[in-house]
Amino acid sequence: MKHILTLDQGTTSSRAIIYDQRLVPVVSAQKEFPQYFPQPGWVEHDANEIWASVLDTVREALAKSGLAAADIATIGITNQRETVVVWDRKSGEPVHRAIVWQDRRTGDYMGALREAGKEVIVQQRTGLLLDPYFSASKLHWILRQIPDGHARATAGELAAGTVDSWMIFKLTGEHVTDVSNACRTMLMNVRTGKWDPELLALFDIPRAILPRIVPSSGHFGVCDPSLLGAAIPVTGAIGDQQAALFGQLCTKPGLVKCTYGTGCFLLTFTGPDAISSSNRLLTSVAWKIGDAPLQYALEGSVFMGGAAIQWLRDGLGIIKSAPEVNELASRVADSGGVILVPAFTGLGAPYWDPSARGSLLGLSRGTTAAHIARATLEGICFQVADLIGAMEKDSGRKIAVLRVDGGACASNLLMQTQADILGLAIERPKNIESTALGAAMMAGLGAGIWPDCDSLAATREVDRKFAPTITIKDRHARTKVWKKAVKRAQNWETKL
């Protein structure tokens, strides 16, 4: 039996999952790595610590499975997107900490570009909006912090890429990136699938520092046998949210999924059509399989999803582990009028306000930790509802069913709350780790384990469906209060 190794490199942890050729997970291993917050709004990772965590999980998974590296037919990679790594080509060592997708340090720079009227051309070329979320401004910033950074980049001494590119380089020595990650850098033309010279000039980034853009499913290189004990081919790489879309088998236009992880990411597959949004959503490349045409998705992003629950644990200390939020929130029937807008790193779509900040409103003497926990879950759901509303306006049709995945969707309370706030049916699959699953599918297609997407259809199984239980009147009333709270949170950041 052929086995597929998926490397799922996330914002707070790395995982290795081994699947058999029926896409049944055999074993997994996971390891967290440090987060660095040098200043408010700044988020960094050590790329070497990321790589060490990846290697540790792979070796642990192989040991637990009893499989040898030679039993692995192929490797698939999925990763946190937009996070930027810059390294020395000769030594292979990072020259600066990676700047994470959540980081807001380039907000003023992007604001200046917006005021200069550059957002129109950026949106036309990339499908994105001028926000520090994306990679281009982060790379621009790093090149100005390291000695002779721009000159060294121009001379080809430095390499840069998103985390997929870093992992593939460490595995194979190749400097490549797939189209689904490249489209999130704000440097790739979303319709041609190539680096755009005008965008490179706008952000003053030398072409020589960037990787070669390749399909999401194909041949990326061969793993150095000294790392794992065998020369395993890498045949799949795809950004985490596109991977979840593929793992949910949203391969027909109109199908929609939301991943509940560190953030929440809503995508609808649009096929070969790159739809431009009128409601501040993003046009992304969904994937490219071999020589087939580019496929697209419309996307909205919530920056603080599961991370808001982590704040209850690490910031407030009212829970000891993330799953405890469900028991705590269940102690009360509702939030008691408390609203949490979890804009800790600004607001994503459809607001795109990097100066927004987290706001806890409606407190009274009767407010308890349980009310705050409940308000946190509701804050996650309201943000997703904002995205659904924008997506329906762009598509011109109502969404009937939302497919969900990601660790936080295991919470029945969260999913029921989401169904109530949306007024939609929620469909949760048996395997909620759709991100890793999608990467395994991509790798399997690239390795020839399956001939095409249709051959994967039988692998998806539904665990549970959630239907709305509140009235339309109640839903509208709660949404009105949420919108009022969002206005209070916007444009809040001040420099004292």
C-alpha positions in Angstrom: 0.0 0.0 0.0 1.2 3.5 -0.9 1.5 6.1 1.9 1.4 9.9 1.7 3.2 12.1 4.1 1.6 15.5 4.6 3.5 18.4 6.3 1.0 20.8 7.7 2.9 23.9 8.8 0.5 26.3 10.7 0.8 29.6 12.5 1.3 28.1 16.0 2.3 24.5 15.3 3.6 22.0 12.8 2.0 18.6 12.1 3.0 15.5 10.1 0.2 13.2 9.1 0.7 9.9 7.2 -2.3 8.7 5.1 -2.8 5.5 3.3 -3.9 5.5 -0.3 -7.6 5.4 0.8 -6.9 8.8 2.5 -7.3 7.3 5.9 -4.9 8.9 8.4 -2.5 6.3 9.8 -0.7 8.4 12.4 0.0 12.1 13.2 2.4 14.1 15.3 2.2 17.8 16.3 4.6 20.3 17.8 4.1 23.9 18.8 6.8 26.5 18.2 7.5 29.9 19.8 5.7 33.1 18.8 7.5 36.4 19.0 5.8 39.8 19.6 8.6 42.5 19.6 6.1 45.3 19.6 2.3 45.7 19.7 0.9 44.5 16.4 4.2 42.8 15.4 4.3 39.0 15.1 7.4 37.0 14.1 8.6 33.4 13.8 12.1 31.9 13.8 12.3 30.0 10.4 14.8 27.6 11.9 12.4 26.8 14.7 9.7 26.2 12.2 11.9 23.8 10.2 13.0 22.0 13.4 9.4 21.5 14.4 8.6 20.1 11.0 11.5 17.6 11.1 10.6 16.5 14.7 7.0 15.8 13.8 8.0 13.8 10.7 10.4 11.7 12.6 7.9 11.1 15.4 5.1 10.2 12.9 7.4 7.7 11.1 8.5 6.2 14.5 4.9 5.9 15.7 3.6 4.3 12.5 6.3 1.7 12.2 6.8 2.7 8.6 10.2 3.4 7.0 10.8 6.5 4.9 11.0 4.1 1.9 7.3 3.3 2.5 6.3 6.9 1.8 5.4 7.3 -1.9 5.2 11.1 -1.8 5.2 14.3 0.3 2.5 17.0 0.2 3.0 20.4 1.9 0.4 22.9 3.1 1.3 26.0 5.1 0.4 29.3 6.7 0.2 31.8 3.9 1.7 35.3 3.5 4.3 34.8 6.2 7.7 35.8 4.7 11.1 34.1 5.1 14.4 35.6 3.8 17.5 33.5 3.8 21.1 33.4 2.5 21.3 31.2 -0.6 24.8 30.0 0.2 24.5 29.2 3.9 20.8 28.4 3.9 20.4 30.4 7.1 17.6 33.0 7.6 18.8 36.6 7.7 15.8 37.9 9.7 12.9 36.5 11.6 10.0 35.6 9.5 7.2 38.2 9.5 3.9 36.5 10.1 0.7 37.1 8.2 -0.9 38.6 11.3 1.8 41.3 11.6 0.6 44.9 11.2 3.9 46.8 11.2 3.6 47.9 7.5 0.2 49.5 8.0 1.4 53.0 7.5 3.3 52.1 4.4 0.3 50.4 2.8 -1.9 53.3 3.8 0.5 55.7 2.0 0.2 53.5 -1.2 -3.6 53.6 -0.8 -3.6 57.4 -0.5 -1.3 57.5 -3.6 -4.1 55.8 -5.6 -2.2 52.4 -6.0 -5.0 50.1 -4.8 -6.8 50.0 -8.1 -3.9 48.6 -10.0 -3.0 46.2 -7.2 -6.6 44.9 -7.1 -6.7 44.6 -10.9 -3.4 42.6 -11.0 -3.6 40.5 -7.9 -7.2 40.4 -6.7 -6.0 41.7 -3.3 -6.4 44.9 -1.4 -3.6 47.1 0.1 -3.3 45.6 3.6 -0.2 44.6 5.6 -1.7 41.1 5.7 0.0 40.2 2.4 3.7 39.4 1.8 4.9 42.2 -0.4 5.1 44.9 2.2 6.7 42.5 4.7 9.5 41.6 2.2 9.9 45.3 1.4 10.4 46.0 5.1 12.9 43.1 5.7 15.1 44.2 2.8 15.5 47.6 4.4 16.4 46.2 7.9 19.3 44.0 6.9 22.7 45.4 5.8 22.8 45.9 2.0 19.6 43.9 1.8 18.4 45.3 -1.5 21.8 45.0 -3.1 22.3 41.5 -1.9 18.8 40.5 -3.2 19.5 42.0 -6.6 22.8 40.2 -6.8 21.0 36.9 -6.1 22.7 36.3 -2.7 19.4 36.2 -0.9 16.3 34.0 -1.4 12.8 34.8 -0.2 9.5 33.0 -0.1 6.5 32.0 1.8 6.7 29.1 4.2 6.0 26.5 1.5 9.1 27.8 -0.4 11.2 27.6 2.8 10.2 24.1 3.5 10.7 22.9 -0.1 14.2 24.5 0.0 15.1 22.8 3.2 13.8 19.4 1.9 15.1 19.5 -1.7 17.3 22.5 -2.2 14.9 23.8 -4.8 13.7 27.4 -4.7 10.1 27.2 -5.9 6.6 28.2 -4.7 3.2 27.1 -5.9 0.6 29.4 -7.5 -1.8 29.3 -4.5 0.9 30.7 -2.2 2.4 33.1 -4.9 -1.0 34.7 -5.4 -1.1 35.8 -1.8 2.2 37.7 -2.0 0.7 40.7 -3.9 3.5 40.3 -6.4 1.9 37.7 -8.8 -0.5 38.6 -11.6 -3.5 36.5 -10.6 -4.5 36.0 -14.3 -1.1 35.0 -15.8 0.3 33.1 -12.8 3.6 35.0 -13.1 5.5 37.6 -11.1 4.3 41.0 -12.3 7.1 43.5 -13.2 5.0 46.5 -12.4 4.2 45.2 -8.9 7.8 44.3 -8.3 8.7 47.9 -9.1 5.9 49.3 -6.9 7.3 47.4 -3.9 10.9 47.8 -5.0 11.6 44.0 -4.8 14.2 42.5 -7.1 13.0 39.5 -9.2 16.2 37.6 -8.3 15.1 37.0 -4.7 11.8 35.3 -5.6 11.2 31.6 -6.3 10.0 30.0 -9.5 6.2 29.6 -9.6 5.0 26.1 -10.3 1.6 24.2 -10.2 0.2 23.0 -6.9 0.4 19.4 -8.0 3.4 18.2 -9.9 7.1 17.5 -9.2 8.8 20.0 -6.8 12.0 18.0 -6.2 13.2 15.1 -4.2 13.8 15.1 -0.5 17.5 14.8 0.6 17.8 11.2 1.8 20.0 12.3 4.7 17.0 14.0 6.3 14.5 11.1 6.5 16.4 8.1 5.2 15.0 8.0 1.7 14.8 10.2 -1.5 11.0 10.9 -1.3 9.5 13.1 -4.1 7.6 16.2 -3.2 4.6 16.3 -5.5 2.1 18.6 -3.9 2.2 22.1 -2.2 -0.8 24.3 -1.6 -1.6 27.2 0.8 -3.6 26.1 3.8 -7.0 27.6 2.9 -6.9 26.5 -0.7 -5.9 23.0 0.6 -9.0 23.0 2.9 -11.2 24.0 -0.1 -9.8 21.1 -2.0 -9.9 18.7 1.0 -13.6 19.5 1.3 -13.9 18.6 -2.4 -15.3 22.1 -3.2 -14.4 21.5 -6.9 -17.6 22.7 -8.4 -18.4 26.4 -8.7 -20.5 27.7 -5.9 -19.5 25.3 -3.2 -18.3 27.1 0.0 -16.2 26.2 3.0 -15.0 27.9 6.1 -11.9 26.8 8.1 -11.9 27.6 11.8 -8.3 27.7 12.8 -6.1 30.6 14.2 -8.2 32.7 11.9 -11.3 31.9 10.0 -11.2 31.6 6.2 -14.2 31.5 3.9 -13.7 30.4 0.3 -16.0 29.7 -2.6 -14.7 27.9 -5.6 -15.3 29.9 -8.9 -13.6 27.5 -11.3 -11.7 29.1 -14.3 -13.2 32.5 -13.6 -11.3 35.0 -11.6 -14.2 37.0 -10.2 -13.5 40.5 -9.0 -15.1 41.5 -5.8 -17.2 44.6 -5.3 -17.5 43.9 -1.6 -13.8 43.9 -0.5 -13.3 40.1 -0.7 -10.2 38.7 -2.4 -9.7 36.9 -5.7 -7.3 34.0 -5.1 -5.9 31.2 -7.3 -7.4 28.1 -5.8 -4.9 25.7 -7.4 -3.3 24.5 -10.6 -3.0 20.8 -11.3 -0.3 19.9 -13.8 -0.8 21.5 -17.1 -4.5 22.3 -16.5 -5.6 26.0 -16.4 -5.6 28.0 -13.2 -8.6 27.6 -11.0 -9.9 30.4 -8.8 -11.7 31.1 -5.5 -13.3 34.1 -3.9 -12.1 34.5 -0.3 -12.7 36.4 2.9 -10.4 36.3 6.0 -11.0 36.7 9.7 -7.7 37.3 11.5 -8.8 36.2 14.9 -10.8 33.0 15.1 -9.3 30.3 17.3 -6.7 32.8 18.3 -9.5 34.7 20.2 -10.0 31.5 22.3 -6.2 31.3 22.9 -6.5 34.9 24.2 -9.0 33.7 26.8 -6.5 31.0 27.8 -3.2 32.9 27.6 -4.2 36.5 28.0 -7.1 36.4 30.5 -6.4 33.0 32.1 -10.1 32.1 32.4 -9.6 28.7 30.8 -6.6 26.3 31.0 -7.1 24.7 27.6 -8.9 25.8 24.4 -11.6 23.1 24.6 -12.6 24.4 28.1 -14.2 27.4 26.5 -17.2 25.2 25.5 -18.0 24.1 29.0 -17.5 27.6 30.4 -19.7 29.3 27.7 -22.4 26.6 28.2 -22.9 27.8 31.8 -25.0 30.7 30.5 -27.9 30.8 28.0 -26.5 33.8 26.2 -23.7 36.4 26.4 -25.8 38.7 28.7 -25.4 41.6 26.3 -21.6 41.3 26.1 -20.0 41.7 22.7 -16.4 40.9 21.9 -15.0 42.2 18.6 -11.8 40.2 18.4 -9.9 42.8 16.3 -6.6 42.2 18.2 -4.6 42.5 15.0 -7.1 44.7 13.1 -10.1 43.7 11.1 -9.9 41.6 7.9 -12.6 41.3 5.2 -14.9 43.1 4.5 -13.6 45.9 6.7 -9.9 45.9 6.1 -9.1 48.1 9.0 -5.6 47.6 10.3 -6.1 50.3 13.0 -9.1 48.5 14.5 -8.5 46.9 18.0 -10.2 44.3 20.1 -13.2 45.6 22.0 -15.2 44.1 24.9 -18.5 46.0 25.2 -21.7 45.7 27.1 -20.1 44.8 30.5 -22.1 45.1 33.7 -21.6 44.1 37.3 -23.4 40.9 36.5 -20.9 39.9 33.7 -19.0 36.7 34.4 -16.2 34.8 32.7 -18.9 32.6 31.2 -20.5 35.6 29.5 -17.1 36.6 28.1 -16.5 33.1 26.8 -19.9 33.0 25.1 -19.3 36.4 23.6 -15.9 35.2 22.2 -17.6 32.3 20.4 -20.3 34.6 19.1 -17.6 37.2 18.0 -16.0 34.5 15.8 -19.4 33.6 14.3 -20.4 37.2 13.6 -17.2 37.8 11.7 -17.9 34.8 9.5 -21.4 36.1 8.9 -20.0 39.4 7.7 -18.0 37.4 5.1 -21.0 35.3 4.0 -23.0 38.5 3.5 -20.3 40.0 1.3 -19.9 36.8 -0.7 -23.6 36.5 -1.4 -23.6 40.1 -2.7 -20.6 39.3 -5.0 -22.1 36.1 -6.3 -25.7 37.3 -6.6 -27.0 34.2 -4.9 -27.8 32.9 -1.5 -25.6 30.3 0.1 -27.6 27.3 1.3 -25.0 25.1 3.0 -21.6 26.0 4.6 -19.0 23.2 4.8 -16.8 23.6 7.8 -13.4 22.3 9.0 -10.5 23.1 11.2 -9.9 22.3 14.9 -12.4 24.7 16.3 -15.3 23.3 14.3 -15.2 20.2 16.6 -17.1 22.4 19.1 -20.8 21.7 18.7 -21.6 24.9 20.6 -19.6 27.0 18.2 -21.2 25.3 15.1 -24.7 25.7 16.5 -24.0 29.3 17.3 -22.7 29.8 13.7 -25.9 28.2 12.2 -28.1 30.4 14.4 -26.2 33.6 13.5 -26.1 32.8 9.8 -29.5 31.2 9.3 -27.7 28.5 7.2 -27.2 24.7 7.4 -23.7 23.8 8.6 -22.2 20.6 7.3 -19.2 19.1 9.3 -17.2 16.2 7.7 -15.9 13.2 9.7 -12.4 14.3 8.9 -12.2 17.9 10.0 -8.5 18.3 9.1 -9.3 19.2 5.6 -6.2 21.3 5.2 -3.8 18.3 5.6 -6.2 16.1 3.6 -6.2 18.5 0.7 -2.4 18.6 0.6 -2.4 14.8 0.6 -4.9 14.7 -2.3 -2.7 17.2 -4.3 0.4 15.1 -3.6 -1.4 11.9 -4.6 -2.6 13.4 -7.9 1.0 14.6 -8.6 2.4 11.2 -7.9 -0.2 9.4 -10.0 -1.9 7.6 -7.1 -5.3 9.0 -8.4 -5.9 9.9 -12.1 -8.2 12.9 -11.5 -10.3 14.9 -9.0 -13.5 12.9 -9.7 -11.7 9.7 -8.4 -11.6 11.4 -5.0 -15.3 12.0 -4.6 -16.0 8.9 -2.5 -13.6 9.9 0.2 -15.7 12.6 1.8 -18.1 11.7 4.6 -20.4 14.0 6.6 -20.3 13.7 10.4 -23.1 16.1 11.4 -25.4 18.8 10.2 -26.5 21.9 12.2 -29.7 23.8 11.5 -30.6 27.3 12.8 -32.7 27.3 15.9 -33.4 31.0 16.5 -36.0 33.3 14.8 -35.2 35.7 12.0 -36.2 38.6 14.2 -33.7 37.6 16.9 -31.0 37.0 14.3 -31.5 40.5 12.9 -31.5 42.1 16.3 -28.2 40.5 17.4 -26.6 41.3 14.1 -27.6 45.0 14.5 -25.8 45.1 17.9 -22.8 43.4 16.4 -22.5 46.0 13.6 -22.7 48.8 16.2 -19.9 47.2 18.2 -17.7 46.9 15.1 -18.0 50.6 14.5 -16.8 51.3 18.0 -13.7 49.0 17.4 -12.7 50.6 14.1 -10.0 53.2 13.7 -9.0 52.8 17.3 -5.2 52.4 17.4 -3.6 55.5 18.9 0.1 56.3 19.3 0.6 57.7 22.8 
